[in-house]
């Protein structure tokens, strides 16, 4: 049986759609497993999706079960996903109206329950380069670093961003070569799946004009594997505090903060986690902000934090400053 390790929701509202798309909702679902990626796209109407057993809902439930989720896990995932859609369509602050077209993306990472205990820290950082050589325009470069007690292994691959990001069948040569390198280095299937999910997540985020990316830019991703456990919450928070004097202060870009991925916290699947800003456990069904570095925080706490800071409270990952925008 598979267990969801991470789920990310994102949405886009089109206020002036084509006439045939007005009032519709398009769902793009991707389920990342250790050995493949399942994809599903459907078009429906928000009211039907929320209130009725429409065909789109039935098909999505079938996809989740086919991916290996239990009936209980599927029910919980649908509960939060439908709640996410309902929140968007019922909130004036989201800017949605019945004549808009809504596109919602669901990304889900599933891992076999027997691999849950594997402890490998996988961190991802990225950089958008706008002042570059002509031959690097529109490319994505992945630099992988594996740190072990006896050795340090490195690997670099280069491809076109569209080819890398839109590849759901592992046909992109760079992705295949990267996975082969990780396997030859002894990386577990669990860690490879987590790494590829995070790479794809970062690529989707940074390939947005709101984040300063355009087709002529170059995207560079650094992928680091560390076999050691991450520090406990209290230790990480203290480390974050101790390092503050080495980081320049200043609020994060409001546009970047607004564009960060939001997701719904499921206490059943993630028991015991808490926000390291307020030090309170996440509320079941509460809205979280997911940073590109992989750390999650309460939505309200994160927004307030980035009003005066532009770095992650845990790992010091830097978001663009407001003054630089």
URQUI-V830868 format. One record per helix or strand. SS is the DSSP state (h for helix, s for strand). FROM is the first residue (numbers start at 1). LEN is the number of residues. Records with the same first field share a line. If there is no record, write none. Layout:
BEGIN
SS: FROM-LEN, FROM-LEN
END
This chain:
BEGIN
s: 2-13, 24-9, 37-9, 101-12, 121-9, 139-9, 152-9, 218-9, 252-1, 261-4, 274-1, 281-1, 287-4, 296-3, 311-1, 318-1, 321-1
h: 19-3, 46-6, 55-12, 71-20, 92-3, 113-3, 134-3, 161-5, 173-12, 189-18, 209-3, 233-10, 244-3, 254-6, 299-7, 322-3
END
